[in-house]
Each structure stands twice: as structure tokens, then as C-alpha cells.
Amino acid sequence: MFKHLHMTLAVISISLFTLRFIWTLAHSAKLQAKWVKITPHIVDTFLLAIGVIMAVQYAINPLEQLWLGEKILAVFAYIFTGYYTLKLARNKTMQIIGYLGAMGWIMLIVRLAMTREPLFSNK
Ligand code: HEM
């Protein structure tokens, strides 16, 4: 149950980020809509909270099971790259580079979640 909710929220989060990226490139006024400013924060908060709840529930220690440790680091990197893309990047080139960077982290996050194989092993 939790896992499906977590995955659904992940899809919504990535979709909203992509939509906001496209609207940023297009200088769209839609970015100012209240729901566009609020919804991503609510979705992301639940996505991360449910991840933490599942990790606690299944007793997965991120320092023991490195796939989760690496996933959490990658989530931080995704959040900062996303912030860079939507807020800090000053022109289209920087925004596109930021978006590609964020998608790279997403690919790593999804791969780590699905395979549970860490990049670096402590075994
Ligand atoms: C951008 C953020 C995130 C994305 C896109 C994401 C994506 C996913 C996906 C796709 C799965 C399902 C993998 C599968 O079994 O096929 C998953 C599972 C899981 N995620 Fe996340 N996740 C994110 C953040 C987090 C965070 C922050 C945590 C914990 C601190 C977390 C903890 C977990 C755990 C423990 C599972 C395994 C659940 C199970 O197998 O029953 N996730 N995640």
C-alpha cells in the first residue's frame, strides 16, 4: 500500500517538476498560479515522509543497506539540482543543463530503488 503511494507520488513529483521546467523555459504566467506553487511541496513532503516511514517500518538502516544511503544522498542532489533549475539558473542554457542534471539523479534514484544494488559496496 505504502509502496504504491510512494511510487505514485514519485511520478507526480517528476511530472510537476518537468511541467514547471517547461513553463520556466516558456516564461509562462502559469508558474504564478497558487496551486503550481503549493502542490509540489505537498507532494514532495509526502513522497519523502512515506520513504522514511517505509525504511523505519522495514528496519532498513541506510548505513547498513547502502542502496538506501546512496538513494537518500541522490534525493538531496535531486532537490538541489531542481532548485537550481527552477530558481537559480539565469538563462535557458543553464535551465536545460540543470534539468538534465536533475534527470540524471532521478535515473539513479529509480535504479537504486528497483535493484537495491548499491554503486559502492561495503560487503
Ligand atoms: C525523489 C525521491 C524518490 C523517488 C523518485 C523514489 C522512488 C521509489 C520507487 C520507484 C520505489 C519502488 C521500487 C520497486 O520496488 O520497484 C521506491 C521504493 C522505496 N523507497 Fe523511494 N523514492 C524516493 C525517495 C525516497 C526516500 C527519501 C526514502 C527514504 C528515506 C525512500 C525509501 C524507499 C524504500 C524503503 C523503498 C522500498 C519499499 C519496498 O520495497 O517495499 N524513498 N522508491
Backbone and ligand atoms as CSV (ligand in chain L), in Angstrom:
chain,resi,resn,atom,element,x,y,z
A,1,MET,N,N,0.840,-1.207,0.000
A,1,MET,CA,C,0.000,0.000,0.000
A,1,MET,C,C,0.876,1.260,0.000
A,2,PHE,N,N,1.754,1.358,1.016
A,2,PHE,CA,C,2.672,2.497,1.137
A,2,PHE,C,C,3.539,2.615,-0.107
A,3,LYS,N,N,3.995,1.440,-0.595
A,3,LYS,CA,C,4.929,1.461,-1.708
A,3,LYS,C,C,4.270,2.030,-2.959
A,4,HIS,N,N,2.999,1.643,-3.199
A,4,HIS,CA,C,2.317,2.156,-4.385
A,4,HIS,C,C,2.059,3.650,-4.278
A,5,LEU,N,N,1.727,4.091,-3.077
A,5,LEU,CA,C,1.527,5.522,-2.851
A,5,LEU,C,C,2.848,6.270,-3.111
A,6,HIS,N,N,3.942,5.712,-2.564
A,6,HIS,CA,C,5.287,6.289,-2.738
A,6,HIS,C,C,5.617,6.408,-4.235
A,7,MET,N,N,5.343,5.341,-5.000
A,7,MET,CA,C,5.667,5.343,-6.430
A,7,MET,C,C,4.774,6.327,-7.190
A,8,THR,N,N,3.490,6.385,-6.826
A,8,THR,CA,C,2.572,7.322,-7.484
A,8,THR,C,C,3.023,8.761,-7.229
A,9,LEU,N,N,3.382,9.052,-5.964
A,9,LEU,CA,C,3.845,10.400,-5.627
A,9,LEU,C,C,5.130,10.727,-6.376
A,10,ALA,N,N,6.006,9.723,-6.573
A,10,ALA,CA,C,7.256,9.953,-7.308
A,10,ALA,C,C,6.943,10.367,-8.749
A,11,VAL,N,N,5.978,9.677,-9.374
A,11,VAL,CA,C,5.604,10.010,-10.758
A,11,VAL,C,C,5.022,11.426,-10.813
A,12,ILE,N,N,4.152,11.767,-9.843
A,12,ILE,CA,C,3.551,13.114,-9.826
A,12,ILE,C,C,4.639,14.173,-9.620
A,13,SER,N,N,5.575,13.896,-8.708
A,13,SER,CA,C,6.634,14.850,-8.395
A,13,SER,C,C,7.483,15.148,-9.632
A,14,ILE,N,N,7.885,14.093,-10.344
A,14,ILE,CA,C,8.728,14.269,-11.528
A,14,ILE,C,C,7.936,14.979,-12.634
A,15,SER,N,N,6.643,14.641,-12.761
A,15,SER,CA,C,5.811,15.290,-13.780
A,15,SER,C,C,5.660,16.779,-13.490
A,16,LEU,N,N,5.401,17.124,-12.222
A,16,LEU,CA,C,5.238,18.542,-11.864
A,16,LEU,C,C,6.535,19.308,-12.089
A,17,PHE,N,N,7.659,18.672,-11.753
A,17,PHE,CA,C,8.954,19.329,-11.970
A,17,PHE,C,C,9.162,19.602,-13.468
A,18,THR,N,N,8.842,18.594,-14.299
A,18,THR,CA,C,9.010,18.737,-15.747
A,18,THR,C,C,8.104,19.840,-16.296
A,19,LEU,N,N,6.861,19.866,-15.809
A,19,LEU,CA,C,5.909,20.899,-16.232
A,19,LEU,C,C,6.425,22.286,-15.864
A,20,ARG,N,N,6.922,22.423,-14.639
A,20,ARG,CA,C,7.426,23.736,-14.204
A,20,ARG,C,C,8.673,24.136,-14.991
A,21,PHE,N,N,9.489,23.129,-15.345
A,21,PHE,CA,C,10.674,23.400,-16.174
A,21,PHE,C,C,10.241,23.955,-17.539
A,22,ILE,N,N,9.256,23.302,-18.161
A,22,ILE,CA,C,8.779,23.743,-19.481
A,22,ILE,C,C,8.192,25.151,-19.377
A,23,TRP,N,N,7.409,25.398,-18.340
A,23,TRP,CA,C,6.809,26.728,-18.164
A,23,TRP,C,C,7.882,27.781,-17.874
A,24,THR,N,N,8.966,27.379,-17.210
A,24,THR,CA,C,10.060,28.321,-16.951
A,24,THR,C,C,10.724,28.710,-18.276
A,25,LEU,N,N,10.989,27.710,-19.116
A,25,LEU,CA,C,11.601,27.995,-20.424
A,25,LEU,C,C,10.709,28.923,-21.249
A,26,ALA,N,N,9.387,28.711,-21.110
A,26,ALA,CA,C,8.425,29.464,-21.931
A,26,ALA,C,C,8.029,30.794,-21.287
A,27,HIS,N,N,8.616,31.097,-20.108
A,27,HIS,CA,C,8.232,32.302,-19.344
A,27,HIS,C,C,6.719,32.358,-19.149
A,28,SER,N,N,6.122,31.226,-18.840
A,28,SER,CA,C,4.666,31.159,-18.736
A,28,SER,C,C,4.148,31.764,-17.429
A,29,ALA,N,N,3.006,32.429,-17.528
A,29,ALA,CA,C,2.379,33.024,-16.343
A,29,ALA,C,C,1.789,31.941,-15.442
A,30,LYS,N,N,1.647,30.721,-15.979
A,30,LYS,CA,C,1.071,29.623,-15.180
A,30,LYS,C,C,1.905,29.352,-13.929
A,31,LEU,N,N,3.199,29.692,-13.985
A,31,LEU,CA,C,4.077,29.469,-12.827
A,31,LEU,C,C,3.610,30.237,-11.604
A,32,GLN,N,N,2.845,31.308,-11.831
A,32,GLN,CA,C,2.401,32.141,-10.703
A,32,GLN,C,C,1.133,31.598,-10.053
A,33,ALA,N,N,0.482,30.626,-10.702
A,33,ALA,CA,C,-0.763,30.085,-10.130
A,33,ALA,C,C,-0.481,29.488,-8.756
A,34,LYS,N,N,-1.440,29.687,-7.864
A,34,LYS,CA,C,-1.223,29.266,-6.480
A,34,LYS,C,C,-0.963,27.762,-6.378
A,35,TRP,N,N,-1.785,26.954,-7.101
A,35,TRP,CA,C,-1.628,25.501,-6.981
A,35,TRP,C,C,-0.260,25.055,-7.487
A,36,VAL,N,N,0.275,25.776,-8.474
A,36,VAL,CA,C,1.590,25.399,-9.028
A,36,VAL,C,C,2.699,25.665,-8.001
A,37,LYS,N,N,2.478,26.668,-7.144
A,37,LYS,CA,C,3.487,26.975,-6.136
A,37,LYS,C,C,3.396,26.042,-4.943
A,38,ILE,N,N,2.163,25.608,-4.617
A,38,ILE,CA,C,1.965,24.859,-3.371
A,38,ILE,C,C,2.041,23.340,-3.570
A,39,THR,N,N,1.343,22.832,-4.620
A,39,THR,CA,C,1.215,21.375,-4.788
A,39,THR,C,C,2.560,20.629,-4.774
A,40,PRO,N,N,3.597,21.109,-5.500
A,40,PRO,CA,C,4.847,20.328,-5.494
A,40,PRO,C,C,5.414,20.114,-4.087
A,41,HIS,N,N,5.279,21.136,-3.225
A,41,HIS,CA,C,5.823,20.991,-1.870
A,41,HIS,C,C,5.064,19.937,-1.079
A,42,ILE,N,N,3.729,19.917,-1.259
A,42,ILE,CA,C,2.917,18.932,-0.541
A,42,ILE,C,C,3.267,17.525,-1.034
A,43,VAL,N,N,3.306,17.358,-2.375
A,43,VAL,CA,C,3.613,16.047,-2.968
A,43,VAL,C,C,5.000,15.572,-2.507
A,44,ASP,N,N,6.001,16.469,-2.580
A,44,ASP,CA,C,7.367,16.077,-2.228
A,44,ASP,C,C,7.486,15.725,-0.745
A,45,THR,N,N,6.784,16.485,0.098
A,45,THR,CA,C,6.837,16.194,1.533
A,45,THR,C,C,6.296,14.796,1.816
A,46,PHE,N,N,5.140,14.449,1.205
A,46,PHE,CA,C,4.565,13.117,1.420
A,46,PHE,C,C,5.455,12.030,0.822
A,47,LEU,N,N,6.022,12.288,-0.358
A,47,LEU,CA,C,6.919,11.318,-1.009
A,47,LEU,C,C,8.086,10.972,-0.078
A,48,LEU,N,N,8.734,12.003,0.465
A,48,LEU,CA,C,9.897,11.765,1.320
A,48,LEU,C,C,9.466,11.146,2.645
A,49,ALA,N,N,8.356,11.641,3.225
A,49,ALA,CA,C,7.900,11.128,4.515
A,49,ALA,C,C,7.544,9.646,4.413
A,50,ILE,N,N,6.865,9.256,3.321
A,50,ILE,CA,C,6.478,7.850,3.179
A,50,ILE,C,C,7.720,6.984,2.972
A,51,GLY,N,N,8.727,7.523,2.265
A,51,GLY,CA,C,10.001,6.802,2.126
A,51,GLY,C,C,10.611,6.524,3.485
A,52,VAL,N,N,10.654,7.568,4.340
A,52,VAL,CA,C,11.232,7.406,5.678
A,52,VAL,C,C,10.396,6.398,6.491
A,53,ILE,N,N,9.059,6.516,6.401
A,53,ILE,CA,C,8.183,5.598,7.149
A,53,ILE,C,C,8.458,4.147,6.727
A,54,MET,N,N,8.590,3.914,5.407
A,54,MET,CA,C,8.841,2.539,4.943
A,54,MET,C,C,10.193,2.033,5.431
A,55,ALA,N,N,11.210,2.914,5.384
A,55,ALA,CA,C,12.544,2.500,5.828
A,55,ALA,C,C,12.514,2.098,7.305
A,56,VAL,N,N,11.775,2.862,8.109
A,56,VAL,CA,C,11.674,2.551,9.539
A,56,VAL,C,C,10.873,1.259,9.727
A,57,GLN,N,N,9.748,1.168,8.998
A,57,GLN,CA,C,8.863,0.007,9.115
A,57,GLN,C,C,9.586,-1.303,8.766
A,58,TYR,N,N,10.395,-1.262,7.698
A,58,TYR,CA,C,11.114,-2.482,7.281
A,58,TYR,C,C,12.489,-2.581,7.929
A,59,ALA,N,N,12.785,-1.680,8.868
A,59,ALA,CA,C,14.067,-1.678,9.573
A,59,ALA,C,C,15.249,-1.678,8.603
A,60,ILE,N,N,15.172,-0.802,7.569
A,60,ILE,CA,C,16.294,-0.681,6.622
A,60,ILE,C,C,17.183,0.466,7.098
A,61,ASN,N,N,18.389,0.129,7.566
A,61,ASN,CA,C,19.335,1.149,8.024
A,61,ASN,C,C,20.177,1.608,6.832
A,62,PRO,N,N,20.110,2.906,6.471
A,62,PRO,CA,C,20.835,3.373,5.281
A,62,PRO,C,C,22.351,3.214,5.371
A,63,LEU,N,N,22.875,3.052,6.594
A,63,LEU,CA,C,24.325,2.863,6.724
A,63,LEU,C,C,24.713,1.393,6.549
A,64,GLU,N,N,23.725,0.509,6.735
A,64,GLU,CA,C,23.940,-0.925,6.547
A,64,GLU,C,C,23.615,-1.319,5.110
A,65,GLN,N,N,22.416,-0.895,4.673
A,65,GLN,CA,C,21.964,-1.215,3.319
A,65,GLN,C,C,22.251,0.010,2.471
A,66,LEU,N,N,23.435,-0.051,1.848
A,66,LEU,CA,C,23.943,1.164,1.204
A,66,LEU,C,C,23.095,1.668,0.049
A,67,TRP,N,N,22.280,0.790,-0.568
A,67,TRP,CA,C,21.426,1.294,-1.659
A,67,TRP,C,C,20.546,2.412,-1.136
A,68,LEU,N,N,20.057,2.277,0.117
A,68,LEU,CA,C,19.189,3.327,0.668
A,68,LEU,C,C,19.999,4.568,1.036
A,69,GLY,N,N,21.209,4.373,1.599
A,69,GLY,CA,C,22.074,5.508,1.900
A,69,GLY,C,C,22.373,6.308,0.633
A,70,GLU,N,N,22.716,5.587,-0.438
A,70,GLU,CA,C,23.015,6.251,-1.706
A,70,GLU,C,C,21.773,6.918,-2.273
A,71,LYS,N,N,20.608,6.258,-2.073
A,71,LYS,CA,C,19.365,6.839,-2.597
A,71,LYS,C,C,19.060,8.160,-1.894
A,72,ILE,N,N,19.247,8.201,-0.572
A,72,ILE,CA,C,18.971,9.432,0.179
A,72,ILE,C,C,19.901,10.564,-0.282
A,73,LEU,N,N,21.196,10.247,-0.480
A,73,LEU,CA,C,22.127,11.266,-0.999
A,73,LEU,C,C,21.679,11.758,-2.381
A,74,ALA,N,N,21.237,10.804,-3.218
A,74,ALA,CA,C,20.803,11.174,-4.569
A,74,ALA,C,C,19.542,12.036,-4.518
A,75,VAL,N,N,18.660,11.773,-3.525
A,75,VAL,CA,C,17.452,12.592,-3.374
A,75,VAL,C,C,17.838,14.030,-3.006
A,76,PHE,N,N,18.815,14.193,-2.092
A,76,PHE,CA,C,19.307,15.542,-1.759
A,76,PHE,C,C,19.824,16.236,-3.019
A,77,ALA,N,N,20.633,15.513,-3.801
A,77,ALA,CA,C,21.207,16.095,-5.016
A,77,ALA,C,C,20.088,16.482,-5.992
A,78,TYR,N,N,19.056,15.642,-6.096
A,78,TYR,CA,C,17.920,15.933,-6.981
A,78,TYR,C,C,17.201,17.212,-6.527
A,79,ILE,N,N,16.986,17.342,-5.214
A,79,ILE,CA,C,16.288,18.527,-4.694
A,79,ILE,C,C,17.089,19.799,-5.008
A,80,PHE,N,N,18.411,19.761,-4.777
A,80,PHE,CA,C,19.218,20.962,-5.031
A,80,PHE,C,C,19.333,21.256,-6.526
A,81,THR,N,N,19.462,20.209,-7.343
A,81,THR,CA,C,19.546,20.438,-8.791
A,81,THR,C,C,18.223,21.005,-9.306
A,82,GLY,N,N,17.120,20.505,-8.739
A,82,GLY,CA,C,15.804,21.014,-9.133
A,82,GLY,C,C,15.645,22.474,-8.736
A,83,TYR,N,N,16.096,22.822,-7.536
A,83,TYR,CA,C,16.036,24.206,-7.064
A,83,TYR,C,C,16.868,25.109,-7.982
A,84,TYR,N,N,18.050,24.619,-8.331
A,84,TYR,CA,C,18.916,25.364,-9.257
A,84,TYR,C,C,18.171,25.625,-10.581
A,85,THR,N,N,17.566,24.552,-11.123
A,85,THR,CA,C,16.917,24.647,-12.437
A,85,THR,C,C,15.797,25.690,-12.443
A,86,LEU,N,N,14.961,25.654,-11.389
A,86,LEU,CA,C,13.756,26.496,-11.400
A,86,LEU,C,C,13.998,27.892,-10.828
A,87,LYS,N,N,14.988,28.031,-9.939
A,87,LYS,CA,C,15.148,29.328,-9.257
A,87,LYS,C,C,16.465,30.041,-9.574
A,88,LEU,N,N,17.565,29.312,-9.617
A,88,LEU,CA,C,18.867,29.976,-9.705
A,88,LEU,C,C,19.353,30.175,-11.136
A,89,ALA,N,N,19.073,29.188,-12.000
A,89,ALA,CA,C,19.585,29.247,-13.373
A,89,ALA,C,C,19.047,30.496,-14.069
A,90,ARG,N,N,19.955,31.281,-14.671
A,90,ARG,CA,C,19.570,32.614,-15.131
A,90,ARG,C,C,19.164,32.667,-16.604
A,91,ASN,N,N,19.487,31.633,-17.357
A,91,ASN,CA,C,19.080,31.664,-18.770
A,91,ASN,C,C,18.722,30.253,-19.238
A,92,LYS,N,N,18.230,30.152,-20.468
A,92,LYS,CA,C,17.719,28.867,-20.975
A,92,LYS,C,C,18.787,27.776,-20.946
A,93,THR,N,N,20.023,28.128,-21.321
A,93,THR,CA,C,21.088,27.116,-21.348
A,93,THR,C,C,21.296,26.533,-19.951
A,94,MET,N,N,21.378,27.408,-18.953
A,94,MET,CA,C,21.594,26.935,-17.583
A,94,MET,C,C,20.399,26.118,-17.100
A,95,GLN,N,N,19.196,26.535,-17.510
A,95,GLN,CA,C,17.995,25.800,-17.088
A,95,GLN,C,C,17.974,24.407,-17.701
A,96,ILE,N,N,18.363,24.306,-18.967
A,96,ILE,CA,C,18.363,22.995,-19.634
A,96,ILE,C,C,19.431,22.090,-19.009
A,97,ILE,N,N,20.610,22.647,-18.734
A,97,ILE,CA,C,21.665,21.846,-18.098
A,97,ILE,C,C,21.188,21.372,-16.711
A,98,GLY,N,N,20.539,22.272,-15.975
A,98,GLY,CA,C,20.013,21.906,-14.664
A,98,GLY,C,C,18.990,20.785,-14.755
A,99,TYR,N,N,18.094,20.876,-15.732
A,99,TYR,CA,C,17.057,19.849,-15.878
A,99,TYR,C,C,17.683,18.497,-16.210
A,100,LEU,N,N,18.665,18.497,-17.113
A,100,LEU,CA,C,19.325,17.229,-17.463
A,100,LEU,C,C,20.044,16.651,-16.242
A,101,GLY,N,N,20.670,17.532,-15.449
A,101,GLY,CA,C,21.331,17.073,-14.229
A,101,GLY,C,C,20.329,16.435,-13.275
A,102,ALA,N,N,19.183,17.089,-13.095
A,102,ALA,CA,C,18.155,16.549,-12.194
A,102,ALA,C,C,17.667,15.194,-12.697
A,103,MET,N,N,17.488,15.051,-14.023
A,103,MET,CA,C,17.017,13.771,-14.569
A,103,MET,C,C,18.057,12.669,-14.370
A,104,GLY,N,N,19.342,13.035,-14.411
A,104,GLY,CA,C,20.393,12.043,-14.137
A,104,GLY,C,C,20.235,11.496,-12.723
A,105,TRP,N,N,19.985,12.381,-11.756
A,105,TRP,CA,C,19.797,11.920,-10.379
A,105,TRP,C,C,18.550,11.060,-10.261
A,106,ILE,N,N,17.477,11.449,-10.988
A,106,ILE,CA,C,16.248,10.646,-10.948
A,106,ILE,C,C,16.507,9.230,-11.467
A,107,MET,N,N,17.282,9.141,-12.556
A,107,MET,CA,C,17.574,7.809,-13.094
A,107,MET,C,C,18.298,6.962,-12.050
A,108,LEU,N,N,19.254,7.600,-11.341
A,108,LEU,CA,C,19.980,6.855,-10.305
A,108,LEU,C,C,19.036,6.443,-9.167
A,109,ILE,N,N,18.173,7.378,-8.737
A,109,ILE,CA,C,17.250,7.092,-7.631
A,109,ILE,C,C,16.355,5.905,-7.977
A,110,VAL,N,N,15.774,5.926,-9.180
A,110,VAL,CA,C,14.846,4.853,-9.562
A,110,VAL,C,C,15.600,3.529,-9.702
A,111,ARG,N,N,16.806,3.592,-10.260
A,111,ARG,CA,C,17.579,2.354,-10.399
A,111,ARG,C,C,17.927,1.764,-9.032
A,112,LEU,N,N,18.373,2.630,-8.101
A,112,LEU,CA,C,18.708,2.150,-6.755
A,112,LEU,C,C,17.482,1.551,-6.083
A,113,ALA,N,N,16.316,2.232,-6.252
A,113,ALA,CA,C,15.083,1.742,-5.621
A,113,ALA,C,C,14.693,0.377,-6.180
A,114,MET,N,N,14.833,0.198,-7.502
A,114,MET,CA,C,14.345,-1.031,-8.119
A,114,MET,C,C,15.297,-2.204,-7.956
A,115,THR,N,N,16.613,-1.956,-8.027
A,115,THR,CA,C,17.552,-3.082,-7.973
A,115,THR,C,C,18.056,-3.341,-6.551
A,116,ARG,N,N,17.989,-2.311,-5.696
A,116,ARG,CA,C,18.572,-2.386,-4.348
A,116,ARG,C,C,20.042,-2.787,-4.404
A,117,GLU,N,N,20.708,-2.432,-5.494
A,117,GLU,CA,C,22.133,-2.697,-5.647
A,117,GLU,C,C,22.893,-1.397,-5.466
A,118,PRO,N,N,23.712,-1.258,-4.429
A,118,PRO,CA,C,24.448,-0.005,-4.261
A,118,PRO,C,C,25.521,0.144,-5.337
A,119,LEU,N,N,25.940,1.397,-5.600
A,119,LEU,CA,C,27.043,1.633,-6.530
A,119,LEU,C,C,28.351,1.190,-5.902
A,120,PHE,N,N,28.485,1.517,-4.582
A,120,PHE,CA,C,29.691,1.180,-3.841
A,120,PHE,C,C,29.294,0.205,-2.746
A,121,SER,N,N,30.033,-0.876,-2.620
A,121,SER,CA,C,29.622,-1.904,-1.671
A,121,SER,C,C,30.508,-1.879,-0.427
A,122,ASN,N,N,29.890,-2.114,0.732
A,122,ASN,CA,C,30.675,-2.251,1.966
A,122,ASN,C,C,30.751,-3.723,2.374
A,123,LYS,N,N,30.343,-4.618,1.451
A,123,LYS,CA,C,30.345,-6.042,1.786
A,123,LYS,C,C,31.688,-6.666,1.389
L,1,HEM,C1,C,12.766,11.623,-5.455
L,1,HEM,C2,C,12.529,10.836,-4.443
L,1,HEM,C3,C,12.190,9.367,-4.547
L,1,HEM,C4,C,11.834,8.596,-5.628
L,1,HEM,C5,C,11.684,9.018,-7.096
L,1,HEM,C6,C,11.617,7.240,-5.138
L,1,HEM,C7,C,11.243,6.146,-5.930
L,1,HEM,C8,C,10.977,4.875,-5.455
L,1,HEM,C9,C,10.475,3.777,-6.252
L,1,HEM,C10,C,10.163,3.842,-7.757
L,1,HEM,C11,C,10.348,2.689,-5.434
L,1,HEM,C12,C,9.827,1.293,-5.797
L,1,HEM,C13,C,10.938,0.364,-6.221
L,1,HEM,C14,C,10.414,-1.020,-6.551
L,1,HEM,O1,O,10.368,-1.854,-5.638
L,1,HEM,O2,O,10.087,-1.271,-7.718
L,1,HEM,C15,C,10.798,3.085,-4.118
L,1,HEM,C16,C,10.853,2.257,-3.023
L,1,HEM,C17,C,11.351,2.612,-1.778
L,1,HEM,N1,N,11.722,3.890,-1.392
L,1,HEM,FE1,FE,11.753,5.556,-2.567
L,1,HEM,N2,N,11.849,7.204,-3.782
L,1,HEM,C18,C,12.207,8.492,-3.383
L,1,HEM,C19,C,12.556,8.894,-2.109
L,1,HEM,C20,C,12.741,8.039,-1.018
L,1,HEM,C21,C,13.279,8.418,0.285
L,1,HEM,C22,C,13.715,9.838,0.681
L,1,HEM,C23,C,13.304,7.286,1.052
L,1,HEM,C24,C,13.765,7.048,2.477
L,1,HEM,C25,C,14.389,7.881,3.249
L,1,HEM,C26,C,12.782,6.193,0.251
L,1,HEM,C27,C,12.646,4.881,0.682
L,1,HEM,C28,C,12.164,3.825,-0.069
L,1,HEM,C29,C,12.070,2.455,0.411
L,1,HEM,C30,C,12.454,1.951,1.804
L,1,HEM,C31,C,11.552,1.688,-0.673
L,1,HEM,C32,C,11.312,0.173,-0.687
L,1,HEM,C33,C,9.882,-0.195,-0.425
L,1,HEM,C34,C,9.648,-1.691,-0.617
L,1,HEM,O3,O,10.365,-2.346,-1.372
L,1,HEM,O4,O,8.711,-2.191,-0.023
L,1,HEM,N3,N,12.446,6.688,-0.998
L,1,HEM,N4,N,11.179,4.425,-4.152
